Amino acid sequence: MPQSRACPRMALIGPLQLMEPIIAKLTEQFQLPLNSPVLIFSLILFIILLAPILLEKVRTPDIIGLILAGILIGPHGFNLLEKSLFVDVFSTIGLLYIMFLAGLELNLIEFRANANRSIVFGIATFTIPFALGYPVCHYLLGMDVSASLLVSSIFATHTLVTYPIASKYGVTKDPSVPITVGGTILTDTGVLVVLAVILGAHNGDLTSQFWTRLVISLVVFVAFMALVVPWIARRFFERQAHQKHSHYVFVLAIVFLSAFLSEVASLEPIIGAFAAGLALNRQIPNSSALMNRIEYLGNSLFIPFFLISVGMIVNVRVVFDGFTVLLTAVALAIVAFAGKYLAADLTARLFRLRAEQRDLIFGLSSSHAAATLAVVIVGYRAGIVDDRVINAIIVIILVSCVVASIITEKAARQLESTTEHAQDMARNGNHNDEQILISLSDTTESENLVRLAVLVREKKSSHPLAVVTVVPNTEEAEDNVARAKQALEDVRAEASGADVELNVMATIDHHPGVGISRTAREIGADLIVMGWPQKTGFIGGFVGNKFGSVLYQTRKTVFVCHLDAPSSKYTGIFVILPPLAETAEHFDLYWRKIAKLAAEHSVPVQLNCGRATHQAVRESLKKQKLALKVEYREFSDWDEFFIVFRKMSDTDLLILVSAREGESAHTPYLDQLPLKLEKHFPALNKILIYP
């Protein structure tokens, strides 16, 4: 009997002994703060995943949820994570990513158009908070001169923490956003210069040598970013055009190199990241596959990591450390918000911006995070400010990020759904229903044609890009259709990389042009994109059979394209229009596409046409609210047609607008232009437009 009782015990002892190492390992791994990189990364990913889902139910911006999550898991919350090299690296990447995207997504044409506004806002958002802050710090809070100057300059700084909100609502092209981004760079640069001066004065190093070193480093850095980086990027993208996996790595390398060089030049790394965005702006179109990858990884991983790390530095308990800290925090918060609001309101009044645009500027510029913390920590380590100021600034970081998120979300939502926007849609047509058909018959330019269609496509279009090839109606037609569809699958990579759906079709017809025209009518295409015809049988192929069928059997707008060079090589768009081109039915449509191409590549348009056509172009752009830098040259002597090409660069994209027979803009001379272009400019990148 005793032996029978012992057997179950022995059976239990074995599994318990086996579990002991596992339990010990789990106990070790879950000691707080967590020190396992795998566990830390898993926790961060689950927060990034779940925080937006949970807060969506209470209509709270994602940013607030991520910051609050950082507070809870940080060293001043439940101490799940501590500030470590692992966390610092990812949060630094996120901060640099925000500034890099701000520079990369800028419409440089719009940015230049708003340069004066950005300068005004930059000066206002620096001087007004500074002027309000100094007397409060010096006379109300009793700080000395150096501390008062430093804290006052902190009020002028702001981090574009809420920029992803503006991006989510698609309002980054609104003039208020470039104004704020430009102002951010100016004011943060000014604050860093003030910091360098205060530290120099505090340490007794404010000499002529100090100023000389600062100016020289700034000049060298600006020259490198403006001249060297674009040249390197252009060469890299040309030589590695087919190594697409290396493009993203190259971009990241440039961002971090630029951030490091800005540190060497006595600037904050965020200035270098923004400069990298500007330097690569022309090389990376906004609708390209590479841009999609950059935004996807940044918005899904690096930027949320940064926002969580912002929450981790916040210590809510400091509010209860005493009345002095609370008074300091309240006083500084009031000054910080008042200064930023007055700067936004002054800018809106001067440039007649709407209330929601003013609020968007205020929301984007009122969040204090990395730059603010960096400046105050430098001042703390130098002995200029004390613990009271550090604690008060931490409270301001929390409050400003929350308030700025709410204001930005509300303003962006209002701006997206303004009555004026709805009127524009009614006036210009519903671009969400746009349908583009790409014909890949008899052309080897499939990837370039798809890339062009992705760039000119309306981002909010509800239709996928349609790709069609026409198979001859023979006994092997069905087998040829299957092979054609399989071959067309290769073009999906370009569209899927840009997050654009592709509808691949193959159709049977005796004549390719008839098949393309029939497909265009069946799907209700607004625009047909075709490759340049092969040289064999050019005249017959272009005017008579295939292309003639497409041009004269449909009234669709047709783009006939010869695109060999990578689009990053374009330095301008050279447009030639015949007299009476403005009478075409789809005049506004193709100008919208030209404007999108120019905006994607951040290049000017050189317009060559008569005065009446030029005026019609200006009215069309104004009516559609399209930002476009147009350099006009009067051109009316079509007998000397090729003289106009003397003004064109080899790196320009030529766009020649033609007309179908029977239209008011048509002349017999236009029918000969395709042959003449092929004869005299065979390697030129060109697009023939038939409205």
C-alpha positions as CSV (number, residue, x, y, z in Angstrom):
1,M,0.0,0.0,0.0
2,P,2.7,2.6,0.9
3,Q,4.3,1.9,-2.5
4,S,1.0,2.5,-4.3
5,R,0.7,5.9,-2.6
6,A,4.2,6.9,-3.6
7,C,3.7,6.3,-7.3
8,P,1.5,9.3,-8.0
9,R,3.9,11.6,-6.0
10,M,6.8,10.4,-8.1
11,A,4.7,11.0,-11.2
12,L,4.1,14.6,-10.1
13,I,7.7,15.3,-9.1
14,G,9.0,14.7,-12.7
15,P,6.9,17.4,-14.4
16,L,7.5,19.9,-11.6
17,Q,11.2,19.5,-11.9
18,L,11.0,19.9,-15.7
19,M,9.0,23.2,-15.2
20,E,11.4,24.7,-12.7
21,P,13.9,26.0,-15.3
22,I,11.1,27.4,-17.4
23,I,9.5,29.2,-14.5
24,A,12.9,30.5,-13.4
25,K,13.5,31.7,-17.0
26,L,10.1,33.5,-17.1
27,T,10.7,35.1,-13.7
28,E,14.0,36.4,-14.9
29,Q,12.6,37.7,-18.2
30,F,9.7,39.5,-16.5
31,Q,11.7,41.3,-13.9
32,L,11.0,45.0,-14.1
33,P,12.1,47.0,-15.9
34,L,12.2,44.5,-18.8
35,N,15.6,43.9,-20.3
36,S,14.9,41.4,-23.0
37,P,15.1,43.2,-26.4
38,V,12.6,40.6,-27.9
39,L,10.1,41.2,-25.1
40,I,10.6,45.0,-25.2
41,F,10.0,45.0,-28.9
42,S,6.9,42.8,-28.6
43,L,5.4,45.1,-26.0
44,I,6.0,48.2,-28.1
45,L,4.4,46.5,-31.2
46,F,1.3,45.5,-29.2
47,I,1.0,49.1,-27.9
48,I,1.3,50.5,-31.5
49,L,-1.3,48.0,-32.6
50,L,-3.9,48.3,-29.9
51,A,-3.7,51.9,-28.7
52,P,-5.3,53.4,-31.9
53,I,-7.9,50.6,-31.9
54,L,-9.0,51.3,-28.3
55,L,-8.9,55.1,-28.6
56,E,-10.8,55.1,-31.9
57,K,-14.0,54.2,-29.9
58,V,-13.7,57.4,-27.8
59,R,-12.7,59.6,-30.8
60,T,-9.2,60.4,-29.4
61,P,-6.2,61.0,-31.7
62,D,-3.8,58.1,-32.0
63,I,-0.9,60.3,-30.9
64,I,-2.5,60.9,-27.5
65,G,-2.9,57.2,-27.0
66,L,0.7,56.4,-27.8
67,I,2.0,59.2,-25.5
68,L,-0.3,58.0,-22.6
69,A,0.9,54.5,-23.2
70,G,4.5,55.7,-22.9
71,I,3.6,57.4,-19.6
72,L,2.1,54.1,-18.2
73,I,5.0,51.8,-19.3
74,G,7.8,54.3,-18.6
75,P,10.0,54.6,-15.6
76,H,7.6,57.1,-14.0
77,G,4.6,54.8,-14.5
78,F,4.6,51.0,-14.0
79,N,8.3,50.9,-14.8
80,L,7.9,48.2,-17.5
81,L,10.6,50.0,-19.7
82,E,13.5,52.2,-18.9
83,K,15.3,54.6,-21.1
84,S,18.0,52.5,-22.8
85,L,20.1,52.5,-25.9
86,F,17.5,50.3,-27.6
87,V,14.7,52.7,-26.9
88,D,16.8,55.8,-27.6
89,V,17.9,54.5,-31.0
90,F,14.3,53.8,-32.2
91,S,12.9,57.1,-30.8
92,T,15.7,59.0,-32.4
93,I,14.8,57.4,-35.8
94,G,11.2,58.3,-35.2
95,L,12.0,62.0,-34.5
96,L,14.3,62.2,-37.5
97,Y,11.6,60.5,-39.6
98,I,9.0,63.1,-38.8
99,M,11.3,65.9,-39.9
100,F,12.5,64.0,-42.9
101,L,8.9,63.3,-44.1
102,A,8.0,67.0,-43.5
103,G,10.8,67.9,-46.0
104,L,10.1,65.1,-48.4
105,E,6.4,65.6,-48.6
106,L,6.7,69.4,-49.2
107,N,5.5,70.6,-52.5
108,L,8.6,72.7,-53.2
109,I,6.6,74.9,-55.7
110,E,4.1,75.6,-52.9
111,F,6.9,76.0,-50.4
112,R,8.6,78.7,-52.5
113,A,5.3,80.4,-53.1
114,N,4.8,80.5,-49.3
115,A,8.4,81.3,-48.5
116,N,7.6,84.9,-47.4
117,R,4.8,83.6,-45.2
118,S,7.1,81.0,-43.6
119,I,9.6,83.7,-42.8
120,V,6.9,85.9,-41.3
121,F,5.5,83.0,-39.3
122,G,9.0,81.8,-38.3
123,I,9.9,85.3,-37.0
124,A,6.5,85.6,-35.2
125,T,6.6,82.2,-33.6
126,F,10.1,82.9,-32.3
127,T,9.8,86.5,-31.1
128,I,6.3,86.5,-29.6
129,P,6.7,83.6,-27.2
130,F,10.2,84.9,-26.4
131,A,9.0,88.4,-25.7
132,L,6.1,87.0,-23.5
133,G,8.3,84.5,-21.7
134,Y,11.2,86.7,-20.6
135,P,9.3,89.0,-18.2
136,V,7.3,86.0,-16.8
137,C,10.4,84.0,-16.1
138,H,12.5,86.9,-14.8
139,Y,10.0,89.0,-12.9
140,L,7.2,86.5,-11.9
141,L,9.2,83.4,-11.4
142,G,12.5,85.0,-10.2
143,M,14.9,83.4,-12.7
144,D,18.2,85.1,-13.5
145,V,19.0,86.6,-16.9
146,S,20.6,83.5,-18.4
147,A,17.9,81.1,-17.2
148,S,15.1,83.6,-18.3
149,L,16.6,83.8,-21.8
150,L,17.0,80.0,-22.1
151,V,13.5,79.2,-20.9
152,S,12.0,82.0,-23.1
153,S,13.7,80.5,-26.1
154,I,12.3,77.1,-25.2
155,F,8.8,78.6,-25.7
156,A,9.7,79.4,-29.3
157,T,10.6,75.7,-30.1
158,H,8.1,73.2,-31.3
159,T,8.3,69.6,-32.6
160,L,6.0,68.5,-35.4
161,V,4.6,65.7,-33.3
162,T,1.1,66.2,-34.8
163,Y,2.3,66.3,-38.4
164,P,1.1,62.7,-39.0
165,I,-2.5,63.8,-38.2
166,A,-2.3,66.4,-41.0
167,S,-0.9,63.7,-43.3
168,K,-3.7,61.3,-42.3
169,Y,-6.4,63.8,-43.4
170,G,-4.5,64.6,-46.6
171,V,-4.2,68.4,-45.8
172,T,-0.3,68.6,-46.0
173,K,-0.7,70.4,-49.4
174,D,-2.7,73.2,-47.8
175,P,-0.7,76.4,-47.6
176,S,-0.9,76.4,-43.8
177,V,1.3,73.3,-43.5
178,P,4.2,74.5,-45.6
179,I,4.0,77.8,-43.7
180,T,4.3,75.9,-40.4
181,V,7.0,73.6,-41.5
182,G,9.1,76.5,-42.9
183,G,8.5,78.4,-39.7
184,T,9.6,75.3,-37.6
185,I,13.0,75.2,-39.3
186,L,13.5,78.9,-38.8
187,T,12.5,79.1,-35.2
188,D,14.3,75.9,-34.1
189,T,17.4,77.1,-35.9
190,G,17.1,80.5,-34.1
191,V,16.6,78.8,-30.8
192,L,19.7,76.6,-31.3
193,V,21.7,79.7,-32.2
194,V,20.4,81.4,-29.0
195,L,21.4,78.3,-27.0
196,A,24.9,78.4,-28.4
197,V,25.2,82.1,-27.6
198,I,23.8,81.6,-24.0
199,L,26.2,78.7,-23.4
200,G,29.1,80.7,-24.8
201,A,28.3,83.7,-22.6
202,H,27.8,81.4,-19.6
203,N,31.2,79.7,-20.1
204,G,32.9,82.9,-21.2
205,D,33.6,81.7,-24.8
206,L,31.6,84.3,-26.7
207,T,34.5,85.5,-28.9
208,S,35.0,86.3,-32.5
209,Q,36.4,82.8,-33.0
210,F,33.1,81.4,-31.8
211,W,31.0,83.4,-34.3
212,T,33.4,82.6,-37.2
213,R,33.3,78.8,-36.5
214,L,29.5,78.9,-36.3
215,V,29.0,80.8,-39.6
216,I,31.5,78.6,-41.5
217,S,30.0,75.4,-40.3
218,L,26.5,76.6,-41.3
219,V,27.6,77.6,-44.8
220,V,29.5,74.3,-45.4
221,F,26.5,72.3,-44.2
222,V,24.0,74.1,-46.3
223,A,26.2,73.9,-49.4
224,F,26.7,70.1,-48.9
225,M,23.0,69.5,-48.5
226,A,21.9,71.7,-51.4
227,L,24.6,70.6,-54.0
228,V,26.3,67.4,-53.1
229,V,23.4,65.2,-51.7
230,P,21.1,65.8,-54.7
231,W,23.9,65.0,-57.1
232,I,24.7,61.7,-55.2
233,A,21.1,60.8,-55.1
234,R,20.5,61.4,-58.8
235,R,23.5,59.3,-59.7
236,F,22.5,56.5,-57.4
237,F,18.9,56.3,-58.6
238,E,20.1,56.3,-62.2
239,R,22.7,53.6,-61.8
240,Q,20.7,51.4,-59.4
241,A,17.3,51.8,-61.1
242,H,16.6,48.1,-61.0
243,Q,17.9,47.5,-57.5
244,K,14.8,48.8,-55.8
245,H,15.5,47.0,-52.5
246,S,18.6,49.2,-52.0
247,H,16.7,52.5,-52.6
248,Y,15.2,52.6,-49.1
249,V,18.5,51.7,-47.4
250,F,20.1,54.5,-49.4
251,V,17.5,57.0,-48.2
252,L,17.9,56.1,-44.6
253,A,21.7,56.4,-44.9
254,I,21.3,59.9,-46.3
255,V,18.9,60.9,-43.5
256,F,21.3,59.8,-40.7
257,L,24.4,61.1,-42.4
258,S,22.7,64.5,-42.8
259,A,21.5,64.4,-39.1
260,F,25.1,63.7,-38.0
261,L,26.6,66.5,-40.2
262,S,24.1,68.9,-38.7
263,E,25.3,68.0,-35.3
264,V,28.9,68.6,-36.4
265,A,27.7,72.0,-37.7
266,S,26.4,72.8,-34.1
267,L,22.8,72.3,-35.1
268,E,20.1,69.8,-33.9
269,P,19.9,66.5,-35.9
270,I,16.3,67.4,-36.8
271,I,17.6,70.2,-39.0
272,G,19.7,67.7,-40.9
273,A,16.8,65.3,-41.3
274,F,14.6,68.0,-42.7
275,A,17.4,69.2,-45.0
276,A,17.7,65.6,-46.3
277,G,14.0,65.6,-47.1
278,L,14.4,68.8,-49.1
279,A,17.5,67.4,-50.9
280,L,15.7,64.2,-51.9
281,N,12.4,65.9,-52.6
282,R,12.8,66.0,-56.4
283,Q,14.2,62.5,-56.6
284,I,11.3,60.8,-54.8
285,P,7.8,61.6,-56.3
286,N,5.0,61.6,-53.7
287,S,3.1,58.8,-55.4
288,S,6.0,56.6,-56.1
289,A,6.6,53.1,-54.7
290,L,9.6,54.3,-52.8
291,M,7.7,57.1,-51.2
292,N,5.0,54.6,-50.2
293,R,7.6,52.4,-48.5
294,I,9.1,55.4,-46.6
295,E,5.7,56.5,-45.3
296,Y,4.6,53.0,-44.5
297,L,7.5,52.1,-42.3
298,G,7.7,55.5,-40.7
299,N,4.0,55.8,-39.8
300,S,3.6,52.2,-38.7
301,L,6.8,51.7,-36.6
302,F,9.4,54.5,-36.2
303,I,7.1,57.5,-35.5
304,P,4.8,55.6,-33.1
305,F,8.0,54.4,-31.3
306,F,9.1,58.1,-30.9
307,L,5.7,59.1,-29.5
308,I,5.8,56.3,-26.9
309,S,9.3,57.5,-25.9
310,V,8.0,61.0,-25.5
311,G,5.5,59.7,-23.0
312,M,8.2,57.8,-21.2
313,I,10.0,61.0,-20.2
314,V,6.9,62.5,-18.6
315,N,6.6,62.3,-14.9
316,V,3.1,63.2,-13.8
317,R,4.0,63.0,-10.1
318,V,6.1,66.2,-10.4
319,V,2.8,68.2,-10.4
320,F,2.3,67.1,-6.8
321,D,5.8,67.9,-5.7
322,G,4.8,71.3,-4.4
323,F,3.0,74.5,-5.2
324,T,6.1,76.0,-6.7
325,V,6.4,73.4,-9.4
326,L,2.7,73.7,-10.2
327,L,2.8,77.5,-10.4
328,T,5.9,77.3,-12.6
329,A,4.3,74.8,-14.9
330,V,1.0,76.7,-15.2
331,A,2.7,80.0,-15.8
332,L,5.0,78.5,-18.5
333,A,2.2,76.6,-20.1
334,I,0.0,79.7,-20.4
335,V,2.9,81.7,-22.0
336,A,3.8,78.8,-24.3
337,F,0.2,78.4,-25.7
338,A,-0.5,82.2,-25.8
339,G,2.7,82.9,-27.7
340,K,2.0,80.2,-30.3
341,Y,-1.6,81.2,-30.7
342,L,-0.8,84.8,-31.2
343,A,1.9,83.9,-33.8
344,A,-0.6,81.7,-35.7
345,D,-3.3,84.4,-35.5
346,L,-1.0,87.2,-36.7
347,T,0.1,85.0,-39.7
348,A,-3.5,84.2,-40.5
349,R,-4.6,87.8,-40.4
350,L,-1.7,89.1,-42.4
351,F,-2.2,86.5,-45.2
352,R,-6.0,86.2,-45.0
353,L,-6.1,82.6,-44.0
354,R,-9.3,81.0,-42.8
355,A,-10.0,80.1,-39.1
356,E,-9.3,76.4,-39.6
357,Q,-6.0,77.1,-41.3
358,R,-5.0,79.3,-38.4
359,D,-6.0,76.5,-36.0
360,L,-4.0,74.0,-38.0
361,I,-0.9,76.3,-37.8
362,F,-1.5,76.6,-34.0
363,G,-2.0,72.9,-33.5
364,L,1.1,71.9,-35.5
365,S,3.3,74.5,-33.8
366,S,2.1,74.2,-30.2
367,S,3.5,70.8,-29.3
368,H,6.8,70.8,-27.4
369,A,8.8,67.6,-27.3
370,A,12.3,66.6,-28.4
371,A,13.7,70.0,-29.3
372,T,12.3,71.5,-26.1
373,L,13.7,68.7,-24.0
374,A,17.1,68.8,-25.7
375,V,17.5,72.5,-25.0
376,V,16.4,72.4,-21.4
377,I,18.6,69.4,-20.6
378,V,21.6,71.2,-22.1
379,G,20.8,74.1,-19.9
380,Y,20.3,71.9,-16.9
381,R,23.6,70.2,-17.4
382,A,25.3,73.6,-17.7
383,G,23.8,74.7,-14.4
384,I,21.6,77.4,-16.0
385,V,18.2,76.0,-14.9
386,D,17.3,73.9,-11.9
387,D,15.0,70.9,-11.1
388,R,12.0,73.1,-10.8
389,V,12.2,74.2,-14.4
390,I,12.9,70.6,-15.6
391,N,9.8,69.3,-13.9
392,A,7.7,72.1,-15.2
393,I,8.9,71.6,-18.8
394,I,8.1,67.9,-18.5
395,V,4.5,68.8,-17.6
396,I,4.3,71.2,-20.5
397,I,5.5,68.5,-22.9
398,L,2.6,66.3,-21.8
399,V,0.0,69.0,-21.9
400,S,1.1,70.5,-25.1
401,C,1.2,67.2,-27.0
402,V,-2.3,66.3,-25.9
403,V,-3.8,69.8,-26.6
404,A,-1.9,70.1,-29.9
405,S,-3.2,66.7,-31.0
406,I,-6.8,67.6,-30.3
407,I,-6.5,71.0,-32.0
408,T,-4.8,69.6,-35.1
409,E,-7.3,66.8,-35.4
410,K,-10.2,69.2,-35.3
411,A,-8.7,71.7,-37.7
412,A,-7.6,69.0,-40.2
413,R,-11.0,67.5,-40.2
414,Q,-12.7,70.9,-40.8
415,L,-10.2,71.8,-43.5
416,E,-10.8,68.5,-45.3
417,S,-14.6,69.0,-45.3
418,T,-14.8,72.7,-45.9
419,T,-17.6,74.1,-48.1
420,E,-15.0,75.5,-50.4
421,H,-13.5,72.1,-50.9
422,A,-17.0,70.7,-51.7
423,Q,-17.6,73.5,-54.2
424,D,-14.2,72.7,-55.9
425,M,-15.3,69.1,-56.3
426,A,-18.6,70.1,-57.8
427,R,-16.9,72.6,-60.1
428,N,-14.0,70.3,-61.3
429,G,-15.8,67.0,-61.3
430,N,-15.6,64.1,-59.0
431,H,-12.0,62.9,-59.4
432,N,-12.7,59.9,-57.1
433,D,-14.4,58.2,-60.1
434,E,-11.4,58.7,-62.5
435,Q,-10.5,55.6,-64.5
436,I,-7.2,55.3,-66.3
437,L,-6.5,52.6,-68.9
438,I,-2.9,51.6,-69.8
439,S,-2.4,49.9,-73.1
440,L,0.7,47.7,-73.2
441,S,0.3,46.4,-76.7
442,D,3.4,46.5,-79.0
443,T,5.5,48.4,-76.4
444,T,8.4,47.5,-74.1
445,E,7.8,50.5,-71.8
446,S,5.4,48.7,-69.5
447,E,7.1,49.6,-66.2
448,N,7.5,53.3,-67.2
449,L,3.9,53.6,-68.4
450,V,2.6,52.1,-65.1
451,R,4.8,54.5,-63.2
452,L,3.5,57.4,-65.1
453,A,-0.1,56.4,-64.5
454,V,0.5,56.0,-60.8
455,L,2.0,59.5,-60.7
456,V,-0.9,61.3,-62.5
457,R,-3.7,59.2,-60.9
458,E,-5.9,60.9,-58.4
459,K,-5.0,59.4,-55.0
460,K,-8.6,59.1,-53.9
461,S,-9.8,57.4,-57.0
462,S,-12.0,54.5,-56.2
463,H,-11.0,52.6,-59.4
464,P,-7.9,50.5,-59.9
465,L,-5.6,51.2,-62.7
466,A,-6.7,49.1,-65.7
467,V,-4.0,47.4,-67.9
468,V,-5.0,45.8,-71.2
469,T,-3.2,44.0,-74.0
470,V,-4.9,42.9,-77.2
471,V,-4.4,39.4,-78.6
472,P,-5.0,38.7,-82.3
473,N,-8.2,36.7,-83.1
474,T,-6.6,33.5,-84.3
475,E,-7.0,29.8,-83.4
476,E,-4.4,30.2,-80.6
477,A,-6.2,33.2,-79.2
478,E,-7.3,31.6,-75.9
479,D,-3.8,30.3,-75.2
480,N,-2.4,33.7,-76.1
481,V,-4.8,35.4,-73.7
482,A,-3.6,33.2,-70.9
483,R,0.1,33.9,-71.7
484,A,-0.6,37.6,-72.1
485,K,-2.2,37.8,-68.6
486,Q,0.7,35.9,-67.1
487,A,3.2,38.4,-68.8
488,L,1.2,41.3,-67.5
489,E,1.5,40.1,-63.9
490,D,5.1,41.4,-64.0
491,V,3.8,45.0,-64.1
492,R,2.0,44.6,-60.7
493,A,5.1,45.1,-58.7
494,E,5.4,48.8,-59.7
495,A,1.7,49.5,-58.8
496,S,1.6,47.4,-55.7
497,G,4.8,49.1,-54.4
498,A,2.8,52.4,-54.6
499,D,-0.2,50.8,-52.9
500,V,-2.3,51.1,-56.1
501,E,-4.5,48.2,-57.2
502,L,-4.0,47.0,-60.8
503,N,-6.8,45.3,-62.9
504,V,-5.0,43.2,-65.5
505,M,-6.9,42.4,-68.7
506,A,-6.3,40.7,-72.0
507,T,-8.8,40.9,-74.8
508,I,-9.2,39.3,-78.3
509,D,-9.7,41.4,-81.4
510,H,-8.7,41.5,-85.1
511,H,-7.2,45.0,-84.6
512,P,-5.3,46.2,-81.5
513,G,-6.6,49.7,-81.7
514,V,-10.2,48.5,-81.9
515,G,-9.7,46.3,-78.9
516,I,-8.2,49.1,-76.9
517,S,-11.0,51.5,-77.9
518,R,-13.7,48.9,-77.0
519,T,-12.1,48.2,-73.6
520,A,-11.9,52.0,-72.9
521,R,-15.6,52.4,-73.6
522,E,-16.5,49.3,-71.5
523,I,-14.8,50.5,-68.4
524,G,-15.6,54.2,-68.9
525,A,-12.0,55.3,-69.1
526,D,-11.2,59.0,-68.8
527,L,-7.6,58.7,-69.9
528,I,-5.7,56.2,-72.1
529,V,-1.9,55.9,-71.6
530,M,-0.1,54.2,-74.5
531,G,3.5,53.5,-75.3
532,W,5.3,55.1,-78.2
533,P,4.9,53.0,-81.4
534,Q,7.8,51.0,-82.7
535,K,9.9,52.5,-85.5
536,T,8.8,49.8,-88.0
537,G,5.9,51.1,-90.1
538,F,5.8,54.3,-88.0
539,I,3.5,56.4,-90.1
540,G,1.1,53.6,-90.8
541,G,1.2,52.4,-87.2
542,F,0.8,55.8,-85.7
543,V,-1.7,57.6,-88.0
544,G,-3.5,54.8,-89.7
545,N,-4.0,51.5,-88.1
546,K,-3.6,51.0,-84.4
547,F,-3.3,54.5,-83.1
548,G,-5.6,55.9,-85.6
549,S,-8.3,53.5,-84.3
550,V,-7.8,54.7,-80.7
551,L,-7.7,58.3,-81.6
552,Y,-10.8,58.4,-83.9
553,Q,-13.0,55.7,-82.5
554,T,-13.1,57.2,-79.0
555,R,-13.2,60.7,-77.6
556,K,-11.0,59.8,-74.7
557,T,-7.9,61.8,-73.8
558,V,-4.9,59.8,-75.0
559,F,-1.3,60.1,-73.7
560,V,1.3,58.6,-76.1
561,C,4.5,58.2,-74.2
562,H,8.2,57.6,-74.9
563,L,9.8,57.3,-71.5
564,D,13.3,55.9,-71.2
565,A,15.2,58.0,-68.6
566,P,14.2,57.6,-64.9
567,S,11.8,60.3,-63.8
568,S,14.2,61.5,-61.1
569,K,16.3,62.9,-63.9
570,Y,13.7,65.5,-65.0
571,T,14.6,69.1,-64.3
572,G,11.6,70.6,-66.0
573,I,8.5,70.0,-68.1
574,F,8.6,71.6,-71.6
575,V,5.0,72.1,-72.9
576,I,4.1,73.1,-76.4
577,L,0.4,73.9,-77.3
578,P,-1.1,74.8,-80.7
579,P,-3.4,77.8,-81.2
580,L,-6.9,77.2,-80.0
581,A,-5.8,74.3,-77.7
582,E,-8.0,75.8,-75.0
583,T,-11.1,74.9,-77.0
584,A,-10.6,71.2,-76.4
585,E,-13.2,69.5,-74.2
586,H,-10.7,68.0,-71.8
587,F,-8.4,71.0,-71.5
588,D,-8.7,71.0,-67.7
589,L,-8.2,67.3,-67.4
590,Y,-4.8,67.1,-69.1
591,W,-3.6,70.3,-67.3
592,R,-4.5,68.7,-64.0
593,K,-2.2,65.8,-65.0
594,I,0.6,68.1,-66.1
595,A,0.3,69.9,-62.8
596,K,0.5,66.6,-60.9
597,L,3.6,65.5,-62.8
598,A,5.3,68.9,-62.0
599,A,4.3,68.6,-58.4
600,E,5.5,65.0,-58.1
601,H,8.9,66.0,-59.4
602,S,9.0,69.5,-57.9
603,V,9.9,71.0,-61.3
604,P,8.7,74.1,-63.2
605,V,6.7,74.0,-66.4
606,Q,8.0,75.9,-69.4
607,L,4.9,76.9,-71.4
608,N,5.2,77.7,-75.1
609,C,2.0,78.9,-76.8
610,G,0.1,81.9,-77.9
611,R,-1.2,84.6,-75.5
612,A,-4.9,83.5,-75.6
613,T,-3.9,79.9,-74.8
614,H,-1.6,81.1,-72.0
615,Q,-4.4,83.0,-70.4
616,A,-6.7,79.9,-70.7
617,V,-4.0,77.9,-68.9
618,R,-3.8,80.4,-66.1
619,E,-7.6,80.4,-65.6
620,S,-7.7,76.6,-65.6
621,L,-5.0,76.3,-63.0
622,K,-6.7,79.0,-60.9
623,K,-10.1,77.3,-61.2
624,Q,-8.7,74.0,-60.2
625,K,-6.5,75.5,-57.4
626,L,-3.4,73.8,-58.8
627,A,0.0,75.1,-57.5
628,L,2.3,75.3,-60.5
629,K,5.4,77.3,-61.4
630,V,4.9,78.3,-65.0
631,E,7.6,80.1,-67.1
632,Y,5.8,81.4,-70.2
633,R,7.4,82.0,-73.6
634,E,5.2,83.3,-76.4
635,F,5.3,80.9,-79.4
636,S,3.0,81.3,-82.4
637,D,5.2,80.8,-85.5
638,W,4.7,77.1,-86.3
639,D,6.5,77.4,-89.6
640,E,9.7,77.7,-87.5
641,F,8.6,74.9,-85.1
642,F,12.0,73.5,-84.2
643,I,13.4,76.9,-83.1
644,V,11.5,76.5,-79.9
645,F,13.6,73.5,-78.9
646,R,16.6,75.6,-78.5
647,K,15.2,76.7,-75.1
648,M,14.7,73.0,-74.0
649,S,17.2,71.1,-71.9
650,D,18.1,67.4,-72.5
651,T,16.8,66.6,-69.0
652,D,13.4,68.2,-69.7
653,L,10.3,66.1,-70.3
654,L,8.6,67.3,-73.6
655,I,4.8,67.4,-73.6
656,L,3.3,68.3,-77.0
657,V,-0.4,68.8,-77.2
658,S,-1.9,67.9,-80.5
659,A,-5.5,67.6,-81.8
660,R,-7.7,65.2,-83.7
661,E,-8.9,65.9,-87.2
662,G,-12.1,67.9,-87.2
663,E,-11.3,69.8,-84.0
664,S,-10.7,73.6,-84.0
665,A,-7.1,73.3,-82.9
666,H,-6.2,70.7,-85.6
667,T,-3.9,71.6,-88.6
668,P,-2.4,69.2,-91.1
669,Y,1.0,70.2,-89.6
670,L,0.1,68.4,-86.4
671,D,-0.3,65.1,-88.2
672,Q,3.4,65.3,-89.2
673,L,4.7,66.0,-85.8
674,P,5.0,62.5,-84.5
675,L,7.3,61.5,-87.4
676,K,9.4,64.7,-87.1
677,L,9.8,64.1,-83.4
678,E,10.9,60.5,-83.9
679,K,13.3,61.6,-86.7
680,H,15.0,64.5,-84.9
681,F,14.6,63.5,-81.2
682,P,14.5,59.7,-81.1
683,A,15.9,59.5,-77.5
684,L,14.0,62.4,-76.0
685,N,11.5,61.6,-73.2
686,K,8.2,62.9,-74.6
687,I,4.5,62.6,-74.3
688,L,2.0,63.4,-77.1
689,I,-1.4,64.4,-75.7
690,Y,-4.6,64.1,-77.8
691,P,-7.4,65.7,-75.8
